[in-house]
Amino acid sequence: MGAMSDSPAPLADPHLVFDATDGRRDLVILGSTGSIGTQAIDLVLRNPARFRVTALSAAGGRVQLLAEQARQLRVRTVAVADGDKVPALREALREAYGAGEPLPEILAGPDAATELAASDCHTVLNGITGSIGLAPTLAALKAGRTLALANKESLIVGGPLVKALAAPGQIIPVDSEHAALFQGLAAGKRADVRKLVVTASGGPFRGRTRAELAGVTREQALAHPTWAMGPVITVNSATLVNKGLEVIEAHLLYDIPFERIEVVVHPQSYVHSMVEYTDGSTLAQATPPDMSGPIAIGLGWPERVPDAAPAFDWTKASSWEFFPLDTEAFPSVGLARHVGALGGTAPAVFNAANEECVDAFLAGRLPFNGIMDTVTAVVAEHGTPVTGTSLTVADVLDAETWARSRARELSAAATAEAHV
């Protein structure tokens, strides 16, 4: 089906199905031992007539789980980023498969996931955490694979590079917010979209002022009210940096200007995002907080996978609340809009500096408010980013390296000053 307006087709377009096929889809799952990967494998195992996994990759920290996944799925290839884990992985595979059974091929090293991303399959699910997911994203797109994208960092830090390679409709988002927008956009024409509304739970500190946030602890920041996630993304939810990243991602995926992308706080996390049309209608996509639904959209679109995720029990009363974003207590969304508008290497600097500051906060070296104060300072020092067609992967990596180093320096200086 063609695009529904004269404007350029966005990276993620529900009206365009990239390389649709009938029958079982061959999948490559990157980051298979993480949260997204394990849930995707559960979905595949419940739907063997729809999906077949040909290869898995993981960092290498959970080789027993990786070996068991390979056995359950009977994959051709497994990959680990840490080459030192190969002997342990081979032994785990022997134990999982049993005597006499042929073992899958093993790839190892920092480029192993990138090699898998370009291998023969229909869809690559990129569930890797962090900007190391950029190279596999680019490899999957260049090889012509449908990309189910859960690795938001690769789009954030490499936006122009991704846009240069992606064909219309080639990317299907797996983030719950962007999967929600994807489904809401399927209901109308792009020309009739007034705004995108990205919902935020508000994290554990919703309603607190900036002054009240000054002394919050690591344990408090990790106590998310509705989602169970890793420590970095949980802290990003507490600072609302995750929402800032999602605003940039929505802009890149759907080609909607930043001024038409709004963030609203929705503590229950039932409505994952909304699309407002020019006639006044707002379409909200809602499910209980669970990633199975977005993963199913990423792997199965344009088909829906029956019973992929839990549904609401509409016989029970419930209240859904919406609040405006407190931009003074949580300046991260505004800063993200700024770096997103700058483009080029600026988002990479923002993301890398934030990751370093979150690490410092989790280690007790930086106060909670110091995360965004330091990220803001690093972004300001970065100055004019590398932009346009001259941007390269090396530029992105160099910008990240500088941002991480500078964030560590500023964090250490803030710690030293606090102890004077």
One Martini backbone bead per residue (centre of mass of N, CA, C, O) as a GRO file, in nm:
protein
  420
    1MET     BB    1   0.098   0.034   0.021
    2GLY     BB    2   0.075   0.356   0.004
    3ALA     BB    3   0.099   0.655   0.082
    4MET     BB    4  -0.134   0.908   0.249
    5SER     BB    5   0.071   1.128   0.137
    6ASP     BB    6   0.301   1.373   0.009
    7SER     BB    7   0.479   1.312   0.222
    8PRO     BB    8   0.725   1.164   0.354
    9ALA     BB    9   0.803   0.865   0.453
   10PRO     BB   10   0.841   0.720   0.733
   11LEU     BB   11   1.009   0.486   0.905
   12ALA     BB   12   0.727   0.451   1.058
   13ASP     BB   13   0.459   0.279   0.872
   14PRO     BB   14   0.149   0.126   0.881
   15HIS     BB   15   0.089   0.159   0.556
   16LEU     BB   16   0.376   0.016   0.538
   17VAL     BB   17   0.495  -0.295   0.417
   18PHE     BB   18   0.792  -0.456   0.470
   19ASP     BB   19   0.834  -0.744   0.333
   20ALA     BB   20   0.590  -0.920   0.309
   21THR     BB   21   0.481  -1.243   0.445
   22ASP     BB   22   0.408  -1.567   0.443
   23GLY     BB   23   0.408  -1.742   0.706
   24ARG     BB   24   0.690  -1.797   0.848
   25ARG     BB   25   0.913  -1.613   1.046
   26ASP     BB   26   1.236  -1.517   1.033
   27LEU     BB   27   1.448  -1.473   1.321
   28VAL     BB   28   1.648  -1.223   1.489
   29ILE     BB   29   1.792  -1.209   1.823
   30LEU     BB   30   1.894  -0.929   2.002
   31GLY     BB   31   1.924  -0.974   2.327
   32SER     BB   32   1.801  -1.257   2.449
   33THR     BB   33   1.867  -1.224   2.781
   34GLY     BB   34   1.682  -1.005   2.803
   35SER     BB   35   1.380  -0.872   2.841
   36ILE     BB   36   1.295  -0.863   2.543
   37GLY     BB   37   1.408  -1.139   2.453
   38THR     BB   38   1.251  -1.327   2.649
   39GLN     BB   39   0.966  -1.233   2.556
   40ALA     BB   40   0.999  -1.308   2.259
   41ILE     BB   41   1.045  -1.611   2.304
   42ASP     BB   42   0.778  -1.667   2.436
   43LEU     BB   43   0.610  -1.587   2.189
   44VAL     BB   44   0.729  -1.795   1.993
   45LEU     BB   45   0.659  -2.055   2.161
   46ARG     BB   46   0.341  -1.979   2.135
   47ASN     BB   47   0.410  -1.938   1.793
   48PRO     BB   48   0.523  -2.171   1.579
   49ALA     BB   49   0.349  -2.095   1.311
   50ARG     BB   50   0.486  -1.791   1.281
   51PHE     BB   51   0.776  -1.855   1.417
   52ARG     BB   52   1.144  -1.843   1.353
   53VAL     BB   53   1.458  -1.896   1.497
   54THR     BB   54   1.801  -1.859   1.377
   55ALA     BB   55   1.918  -1.634   1.591
   56LEU     BB   56   2.150  -1.541   1.862
   57SER     BB   57   2.221  -1.270   2.098
   58ALA     BB   58   2.480  -1.177   2.345
   59ALA     BB   59   2.702  -1.069   2.572
   60GLY     BB   60   2.770  -1.331   2.809
   61GLY     BB   61   2.649  -1.343   3.118
   62ARG     BB   62   2.418  -1.588   3.016
   63VAL     BB   63   2.492  -1.887   2.897
   64GLN     BB   64   2.276  -2.080   2.999
   65LEU     BB   65   2.035  -1.934   2.876
   66LEU     BB   66   2.133  -1.927   2.584
   67ALA     BB   67   2.147  -2.236   2.549
   68GLU     BB   68   1.847  -2.291   2.608
   69GLN     BB   69   1.734  -2.119   2.381
   70ALA     BB   70   1.872  -2.271   2.151
   71ARG     BB   71   1.732  -2.542   2.208
   72GLN     BB   72   1.432  -2.455   2.191
   73LEU     BB   73   1.480  -2.319   1.885
   74ARG     BB   74   1.697  -2.437   1.695
   75VAL     BB   75   1.942  -2.282   1.611
   76ARG     BB   76   2.216  -2.198   1.405
   77THR     BB   77   2.301  -1.933   1.583
   78VAL     BB   78   2.543  -1.797   1.814
   79ALA     BB   79   2.618  -1.493   2.012
   80VAL     BB   80   2.908  -1.318   2.156
   81ALA     BB   81   3.075  -1.037   2.265
   82ASP     BB   82   3.238  -1.221   2.462
   83GLY     BB   83   3.501  -1.422   2.386
   84ASP     BB   84   3.560  -1.551   2.677
   85LYS     BB   85   3.267  -1.718   2.669
   86VAL     BB   86   3.293  -1.962   2.475
   87PRO     BB   87   3.360  -2.209   2.651
   88ALA     BB   88   3.105  -2.183   2.831
   89LEU     BB   89   2.903  -2.201   2.599
   90ARG     BB   90   2.982  -2.475   2.485
   91GLU     BB   91   2.922  -2.630   2.744
   92ALA     BB   92   2.624  -2.542   2.771
   93LEU     BB   93   2.536  -2.670   2.502
   94ARG     BB   94   2.605  -2.962   2.565
   95GLU     BB   95   2.412  -2.983   2.808
   96ALA     BB   96   2.147  -2.899   2.657
   97TYR     BB   97   2.163  -3.111   2.408
   98GLY     BB   98   2.348  -3.340   2.423
   99ALA     BB   99   2.447  -3.626   2.306
  100GLY     BB  100   2.496  -3.607   1.944
  101GLU     BB  101   2.417  -3.317   1.907
  102PRO     BB  102   2.412  -3.054   1.716
  103LEU     BB  103   2.563  -2.754   1.718
  104PRO     BB  104   2.575  -2.439   1.701
  105GLU     BB  105   2.698  -2.174   1.584
  106ILE     BB  106   2.980  -1.961   1.683
  107LEU     BB  107   2.994  -1.624   1.772
  108ALA     BB  108   3.251  -1.362   1.831
  109GLY     BB  109   3.235  -1.042   1.942
  110PRO     BB  110   3.161  -0.707   1.871
  111ASP     BB  111   3.051  -0.809   1.560
  112ALA     BB  112   2.840  -1.041   1.584
  113ALA     BB  113   2.562  -0.895   1.580
  114THR     BB  114   2.607  -0.759   1.306
  115GLU     BB  115   2.624  -1.021   1.144
  116LEU     BB  116   2.339  -1.124   1.217
  117ALA     BB  117   2.172  -0.875   1.108
  118ALA     BB  118   2.264  -0.974   0.797
  119SER     BB  119   2.121  -1.222   0.791
  120ASP     BB  120   1.905  -1.471   0.705
  121CYS     BB  121   1.590  -1.299   0.715
  122HIS     BB  122   1.315  -1.104   0.802
  123THR     BB  123   1.363  -1.033   1.121
  124VAL     BB  124   1.504  -0.787   1.342
  125LEU     BB  125   1.563  -0.791   1.689
  126ASN     BB  126   1.658  -0.503   1.875
  127GLY     BB  127   1.757  -0.568   2.229
  128ILE     BB  128   1.978  -0.386   2.279
  129THR     BB  129   2.177  -0.205   2.505
  130GLY     BB  130   2.255   0.078   2.372
  131SER     BB  131   2.479   0.216   2.130
  132ILE     BB  132   2.581  -0.073   2.031
  133GLY     BB  133   2.314  -0.098   1.839
  134LEU     BB  134   2.386   0.056   1.576
  135ALA     BB  135   2.533  -0.143   1.389
  136PRO     BB  136   2.300  -0.354   1.367
  137THR     BB  137   2.094  -0.161   1.252
  138LEU     BB  138   2.249  -0.091   0.991
  139ALA     BB  139   2.280  -0.383   0.890
  140ALA     BB  140   1.981  -0.455   0.861
  141LEU     BB  141   1.906  -0.231   0.662
  142LYS     BB  142   2.117  -0.292   0.440
  143ALA     BB  143   1.999  -0.600   0.408
  144GLY     BB  144   1.666  -0.570   0.416
  145ARG     BB  145   1.547  -0.578   0.693
  146THR     BB  146   1.328  -0.605   0.924
  147LEU     BB  147   1.294  -0.367   1.204
  148ALA     BB  148   1.276  -0.440   1.541
  149LEU     BB  149   1.279  -0.160   1.765
  150ALA     BB  150   1.429  -0.141   2.102
  151ASN     BB  151   1.690   0.036   2.030
  152LYS     BB  152   1.683   0.365   2.080
  153GLU     BB  153   1.984   0.459   2.069
  154SER     BB  154   2.039   0.417   1.763
  155LEU     BB  155   1.846   0.650   1.682
  156ILE     BB  156   1.948   0.880   1.854
  157VAL     BB  157   2.265   0.873   1.767
  158GLY     BB  158   2.186   0.774   1.439
  159GLY     BB  159   1.962   0.915   1.276
  160PRO     BB  160   2.084   0.996   0.991
  161LEU     BB  161   2.193   0.710   0.930
  162VAL     BB  162   1.921   0.564   0.941
  163LYS     BB  163   1.765   0.741   0.733
  164ALA     BB  164   1.959   0.673   0.490
  165LEU     BB  165   1.877   0.348   0.493
  166ALA     BB  166   1.578   0.354   0.532
  167ALA     BB  167   1.293   0.231   0.439
  168PRO     BB  168   0.978   0.249   0.401
  169GLY     BB  169   0.864   0.056   0.674
  170GLN     BB  170   1.124  -0.101   0.800
  171ILE     BB  171   1.033   0.012   1.077
  172ILE     BB  172   0.941  -0.134   1.398
  173PRO     BB  173   0.830  -0.052   1.695
  174VAL     BB  174   0.877  -0.158   2.056
  175ASP     BB  175   0.809   0.054   2.209
  176SER     BB  176   0.526   0.130   2.369
  177GLU     BB  177   0.486   0.420   2.264
  178HIS     BB  178   0.550   0.364   1.952
  179ALA     BB  179   0.345   0.141   1.914
  180ALA     BB  180   0.104   0.321   1.978
  181LEU     BB  181   0.145   0.529   1.754
  182PHE     BB  182   0.143   0.330   1.520
  183GLN     BB  183  -0.157   0.246   1.568
  184GLY     BB  184  -0.285   0.532   1.560
  185LEU     BB  185  -0.181   0.595   1.261
  186ALA     BB  186  -0.355   0.368   1.114
  187ALA     BB  187  -0.640   0.547   1.126
  188GLY     BB  188  -0.486   0.763   0.933
  189LYS     BB  189  -0.371   1.049   0.802
  190ARG     BB  190  -0.097   1.241   0.817
  191ALA     BB  191  -0.240   1.516   0.741
  192ASP     BB  192  -0.443   1.470   1.013
  193VAL     BB  193  -0.216   1.527   1.212
  194ARG     BB  194  -0.158   1.719   1.500
  195LYS     BB  195  -0.056   1.511   1.739
  196LEU     BB  196   0.167   1.379   1.975
  197VAL     BB  197   0.118   1.164   2.273
  198VAL     BB  198   0.331   1.112   2.538
  199THR     BB  199   0.354   0.893   2.794
  200ALA     BB  200   0.399   0.916   3.159
  201SER     BB  201   0.431   0.798   3.478
  202GLY     BB  202   0.659   0.983   3.656
  203GLY     BB  203   0.753   0.793   3.844
  204PRO     BB  204   0.859   0.805   4.185
  205PHE     BB  205   0.850   1.158   4.172
  206ARG     BB  206   0.577   1.245   4.147
  207GLY     BB  207   0.520   1.585   4.264
  208ARG     BB  208   0.798   1.682   4.296
  209THR     BB  209   1.031   1.895   4.363
  210ARG     BB  210   1.345   1.993   4.319
  211ALA     BB  211   1.410   2.014   4.622
  212GLU     BB  212   1.293   1.720   4.689
  213LEU     BB  213   1.521   1.573   4.498
  214ALA     BB  214   1.807   1.616   4.625
  215GLY     BB  215   1.789   1.348   4.848
  216VAL     BB  216   1.758   1.109   4.682
  217THR     BB  217   1.782   0.769   4.638
  218ARG     BB  218   1.860   0.485   4.485
  219GLU     BB  219   1.620   0.318   4.594
  220GLN     BB  220   1.401   0.521   4.511
  221ALA     BB  221   1.468   0.531   4.201
  222LEU     BB  222   1.420   0.200   4.171
  223ALA     BB  223   1.102   0.246   4.257
  224HIS     BB  224   0.890   0.159   4.042
  225PRO     BB  225   0.536   0.168   4.012
  226THR     BB  226   0.495  -0.019   3.712
  227TRP     BB  227   0.795  -0.106   3.633
  228ALA     BB  228   1.029  -0.369   3.535
  229MET     BB  229   1.371  -0.276   3.530
  230GLY     BB  230   1.654  -0.160   3.476
  231PRO     BB  231   1.854   0.073   3.627
  232VAL     BB  232   1.889   0.285   3.402
  233ILE     BB  233   1.589   0.307   3.302
  234THR     BB  234   1.477   0.373   3.584
  235VAL     BB  235   1.627   0.640   3.620
  236ASN     BB  236   1.519   0.764   3.356
  237SER     BB  237   1.230   0.769   3.470
  238ALA     BB  238   1.289   0.956   3.715
  239THR     BB  239   1.405   1.198   3.519
  240LEU     BB  240   1.273   1.166   3.215
  241VAL     BB  241   1.475   1.089   2.990
  242ASN     BB  242   1.310   0.876   2.840
  243LYS     BB  243   1.110   1.088   2.727
  244GLY     BB  244   1.313   1.250   2.565
  245LEU     BB  245   1.401   1.017   2.382
  246GLU     BB  246   1.108   0.963   2.272
  247VAL     BB  247   1.076   1.230   2.127
  248ILE     BB  248   1.304   1.190   1.929
  249GLU     BB  249   1.201   0.922   1.815
  250ALA     BB  250   0.928   1.025   1.709
  251HIS     BB  251   1.044   1.227   1.511
  252LEU     BB  252   1.205   1.016   1.339
  253LEU     BB  253   0.980   0.803   1.275
  254TYR     BB  254   0.724   1.031   1.194
  255ASP     BB  255   0.788   1.323   1.099
  256ILE     BB  256   0.743   1.513   1.357
  257PRO     BB  257   0.741   1.791   1.504
  258PHE     BB  258   0.827   1.893   1.817
  259GLU     BB  259   0.574   2.090   1.859
  260ARG     BB  260   0.387   1.804   1.804
  261ILE     BB  261   0.516   1.690   2.082
  262GLU     BB  262   0.378   1.546   2.371
  263VAL     BB  263   0.380   1.541   2.736
  264VAL     BB  264   0.216   1.311   2.963
  265VAL     BB  265   0.093   1.225   3.276
  266HIS     BB  266   0.043   0.857   3.355
  267PRO     BB  267   0.049   0.657   3.624
  268GLN     BB  268  -0.086   0.375   3.520
  269SER     BB  269   0.015   0.285   3.225
  270TYR     BB  270  -0.223   0.224   3.004
  271VAL     BB  271  -0.156   0.461   2.828
  272HIS     BB  272   0.103   0.477   2.583
  273SER     BB  273  -0.045   0.661   2.364
  274MET     BB  274  -0.127   0.942   2.133
  275VAL     BB  275  -0.353   1.057   1.866
  276GLU     BB  276  -0.412   1.370   1.718
  277TYR     BB  277  -0.663   1.508   1.529
  278THR     BB  278  -0.808   1.769   1.340
  279ASP     BB  279  -1.113   1.685   1.447
  280GLY     BB  280  -1.045   1.607   1.775
  281SER     BB  281  -0.944   1.331   1.774
  282THR     BB  282  -0.840   1.073   2.012
  283LEU     BB  283  -0.604   0.807   2.002
  284ALA     BB  284  -0.582   0.533   2.226
  285GLN     BB  285  -0.341   0.309   2.354
  286ALA     BB  286  -0.441   0.013   2.551
  287THR     BB  287  -0.274  -0.155   2.826
  288PRO     BB  288  -0.137  -0.328   3.029
  289PRO     BB  289   0.166  -0.344   3.176
  290ASP     BB  290   0.326  -0.471   2.880
  291MET     BB  291   0.559  -0.601   2.626
  292SER     BB  292   0.416  -0.812   2.441
  293GLY     BB  293   0.261  -0.634   2.244
  294PRO     BB  294   0.492  -0.471   2.107
  295ILE     BB  295   0.646  -0.723   2.014
  296ALA     BB  296   0.420  -0.834   1.831
  297ILE     BB  297   0.418  -0.596   1.640
  298GLY     BB  298   0.719  -0.617   1.549
  299LEU     BB  299   0.690  -0.927   1.439
  300GLY     BB  300   0.377  -0.925   1.288
  301TRP     BB  301   0.343  -0.701   1.109
  302PRO     BB  302   0.006  -0.667   1.014
  303GLU     BB  303  -0.028  -0.880   1.215
  304ARG     BB  304  -0.193  -1.033   1.480
  305VAL     BB  305  -0.137  -1.177   1.802
  306PRO     BB  306  -0.295  -1.387   1.975
  307ASP     BB  307  -0.265  -1.338   2.307
  308ALA     BB  308   0.002  -1.171   2.364
  309ALA     BB  309  -0.166  -1.001   2.579
  310PRO     BB  310  -0.312  -0.855   2.817
  311ALA     BB  311  -0.632  -0.759   2.921
  312PHE     BB  312  -0.898  -0.599   3.013
  313ASP     BB  313  -1.129  -0.570   3.284
  314TRP     BB  314  -1.438  -0.411   3.230
  315THR     BB  315  -1.587  -0.503   3.509
  316LYS     BB  316  -1.376  -0.313   3.638
  317ALA     BB  317  -1.293  -0.058   3.820
  318SER     BB  318  -1.128   0.251   3.703
  319SER     BB  319  -0.856   0.497   3.708
  320TRP     BB  320  -0.761   0.770   3.490
  321GLU     BB  321  -0.470   0.977   3.474
  322PHE     BB  322  -0.381   1.332   3.399
  323PHE     BB  323  -0.073   1.528   3.366
  324PRO     BB  324   0.132   1.769   3.367
  325LEU     BB  325   0.446   1.867   3.309
  326ASP     BB  326   0.730   1.925   3.518
  327THR     BB  327   0.986   2.127   3.398
  328GLU     BB  328   1.148   2.202   3.657
  329ALA     BB  329   1.193   1.918   3.788
  330PHE     BB  330   1.192   1.810   3.462
  331PRO     BB  331   1.428   1.909   3.215
  332SER     BB  332   1.483   1.673   3.004
  333VAL     BB  333   1.279   1.723   2.773
  334GLY     BB  334   1.380   2.001   2.685
  335LEU     BB  335   1.671   1.909   2.621
  336ALA     BB  336   1.593   1.701   2.408
  337ARG     BB  337   1.468   1.895   2.211
  338HIS     BB  338   1.726   2.055   2.163
  339VAL     BB  339   1.908   1.821   2.055
  340GLY     BB  340   1.713   1.731   1.835
  341ALA     BB  341   1.725   2.001   1.675
  342LEU     BB  342   2.031   1.993   1.625
  343GLY     BB  343   2.149   1.723   1.595
  344GLY     BB  344   2.354   1.489   1.507
  345THR     BB  345   2.569   1.464   1.790
  346ALA     BB  346   2.390   1.567   2.028
  347PRO     BB  347   2.231   1.310   2.120
  348ALA     BB  348   2.486   1.147   2.189
  349VAL     BB  349   2.580   1.329   2.416
  350PHE     BB  350   2.333   1.310   2.593
  351ASN     BB  351   2.330   1.000   2.631
  352ALA     BB  352   2.622   0.953   2.736
  353ALA     BB  353   2.616   1.147   2.977
  354ASN     BB  354   2.381   1.012   3.119
  355GLU     BB  355   2.504   0.731   3.165
  356GLU     BB  356   2.735   0.834   3.346
  357CYS     BB  357   2.553   0.974   3.562
  358VAL     BB  358   2.398   0.727   3.648
  359ASP     BB  359   2.640   0.570   3.748
  360ALA     BB  360   2.718   0.779   3.962
  361PHE     BB  361   2.456   0.764   4.121
  362LEU     BB  362   2.458   0.454   4.182
  363ALA     BB  363   2.755   0.497   4.329
  364GLY     BB  364   2.736   0.782   4.501
  365ARG     BB  365   2.874   1.044   4.321
  366LEU     BB  366   2.574   1.160   4.261
  367PRO     BB  367   2.319   1.346   4.259
  368PHE     BB  368   2.019   1.355   4.122
  369ASN     BB  369   2.032   1.654   4.008
  370GLY     BB  370   2.322   1.609   3.884
  371ILE     BB  371   2.251   1.472   3.625
  372MET     BB  372   2.123   1.715   3.463
  373ASP     BB  373   2.337   1.926   3.522
  374THR     BB  374   2.566   1.774   3.373
  375VAL     BB  375   2.436   1.727   3.099
  376THR     BB  376   2.393   2.026   3.036
  377ALA     BB  377   2.695   2.101   3.039
  378VAL     BB  378   2.790   1.912   2.815
  379VAL     BB  379   2.608   2.018   2.590
  380ALA     BB  380   2.716   2.311   2.599
  381GLU     BB  381   3.020   2.233   2.535
  382HIS     BB  382   2.983   2.100   2.254
  383GLY     BB  383   2.815   2.270   2.073
  384THR     BB  384   2.859   2.224   1.749
  385PRO     BB  385   2.743   1.987   1.562
  386VAL     BB  386   2.757   1.723   1.366
  387THR     BB  387   2.614   1.742   1.038
  388GLY     BB  388   2.464   1.591   0.798
  389THR     BB  389   2.626   1.413   0.539
  390SER     BB  390   2.905   1.405   0.716
  391LEU     BB  391   2.804   1.198   0.896
  392THR     BB  392   2.946   0.948   1.113
  393VAL     BB  393   3.018   0.692   1.312
  394ALA     BB  394   3.279   0.822   1.419
  395ASP     BB  395   3.146   1.080   1.518
  396VAL     BB  396   2.965   0.949   1.726
  397LEU     BB  397   3.187   0.805   1.892
  398ASP     BB  398   3.351   1.059   1.960
  399ALA     BB  399   3.123   1.209   2.108
  400GLU     BB  400   3.081   0.996   2.325
  401THR     BB  401   3.364   0.991   2.443
  402TRP     BB  402   3.369   1.285   2.530
  403ALA     BB  403   3.112   1.286   2.706
  404ARG     BB  404   3.204   1.077   2.911
  405SER     BB  405   3.457   1.219   3.007
  406ARG     BB  406   3.325   1.488   3.092
  407ALA     BB  407   3.119   1.370   3.291
  408ARG     BB  408   3.330   1.249   3.483
  409GLU     BB  409   3.470   1.513   3.553
  410LEU     BB  410   3.221   1.666   3.666
  411SER     BB  411   3.144   1.458   3.879
  412ALA     BB  412   3.410   1.466   4.037
  413ALA     BB  413   3.398   1.768   4.102
  414ALA     BB  414   3.128   1.757   4.259
  415THR     BB  415   3.228   1.562   4.477
  416ALA     BB  416   3.467   1.729   4.583
  417GLU     BB  417   3.298   1.980   4.661
  418ALA     BB  418   3.107   1.827   4.867
  419HIS     BB  419   3.381   1.751   5.057
  420VAL     BB  420   3.489   2.047   5.151
   0.00000   0.00000   0.00000
